[in-house]
Structures are given as structure tokens and as C-alpha cells.
Amino acid sequence: MKRALIVGASRGIGLGLVREHLARGWHVTVTVRKPSAEMEALQKEAEGRLSIEAADITRPNQVTGLARRLEGQVFDLIFLNAGIMVGRGMPLVDVPDEDIVAIVMTNAVSPVRVADRLIGLAGNGATIAFMSSVLGSISTNDDGRAELYRASKAALNSLILSFRARHADRRDLTILAVHPGVVRTSMGGPDAPLEITQSVTGVADMLEKRAATGGAAFVNYRNEIIPW
């Protein structure tokens, strides 16, 4: 049975990825900041194939504790799902410093720190995927909208490539920056073109096709390459 670790799975796309991988027969371990009735109900339905861990990825001591608790386990997929939106529609000059720190730490720095802590859990030929966004593509930035969110995902993409370079000894790993599409979540809004189920089905299909291919890629839920 394949095993996935999905970090940040309490709602939205993260929760959708849990449901999708369970439906495909995987054993799934998830992290949430705090337990939820929805996740606990899903755990009962999964009949032993869903494990829940509490951890806030922006708190290094909690990440260290998570790594310690999972020591000895091996995963075929580690998916770092994190993202917040602050300063929407605001010029950068008006965004408070604390909001800038929060979005950069949550969207860019913390996911890669967690991946560094957990890379030892990645099995031979495993995939480590990070939830990015097409807005993180520097070369396609022609309108400047959502500039702080965009910058945080561009920073994440840069750190992903650095992560790949730093772990060059793990050439067996496939490292992905993933754009899930524009999805009807609290971030994407009610008018977004994709339902969560459409997005996560596409993401899971893409992950299966790219499993054990190696290297690093910036790719969307339709398995199309996005320019960095």
C-alpha cells in the first residue's frame, strides 16, 4: 500500500487531497494545527488508513516533534500544503510588516524547513511536492496583481530549487512545485472556475504520472509545465 504524508490538511485543497488519496487506496498521514470533527469522521471511514498528527509548520519545535513521532516511517509522497493570503488588493506600502512576515514565513520559508526536517522519511523514488501557484511564476508576471502573495510563492519556488540542489545526493526524489488551479476555496473565492474535487483529481493524476521521474518541475494540475 502506498503511503502519503500531507502537511496542512485541515480544509480546502489539503482536505480534498486526503480524500482523493484515500479513495485511491493509499494510507494517508495528515497534519493539522488542531483536530476537527470532519477529519476525525474521515478517520473512522478510512478504517485504519488515516493517521492524524497535530503540528503548526511555522513553529519549529512542533515540526521537530512531528519528525520525531514519524521516525522510522517511509512515505511515497510528502505533500507540503500551505498558503495564506494577506494584503489582497492593497499596495505593498500599505501592508503591515507583521503581515509581510507572516505570509513569507507561512508560504515560503516554513514549507521548505519542514521538507528539510522530513526528507529522511521519503522512500526511494518518492515525490516531495509543494503547493505553489501560477502567480509564483516570475516570467509570466504581467499584471502585478496579488503582489505580496505572488512574491511569497515566487520565493517558495526559488527555495524549492535550492532544496533540490542541497539534496543532490537524493537524485531518486521527484521535487514538484504544484499549481492546483484556481479553486473555489476561501482563498480562491466563490467564482473560481474549479471545484475542489476537479483540482485534487487532476493533482493526484499528475502526481502518479510524475512519480519516480526525478528532477524538479513547476507543474499544474493538468500536468502542464509552468515557466519558473
Beta strands, then each sheet from edge to edge (+ up, - down):
strand 1: 3-7
strand 2: 27-32
strand 3: 50-54
strand 4: 75-80
strand 5: 122-131
strand 6: 174-179
strand 7: 215-220
sheet 1: 3+ 2+ 1+ 4+ 5+ 6+ 7+
end
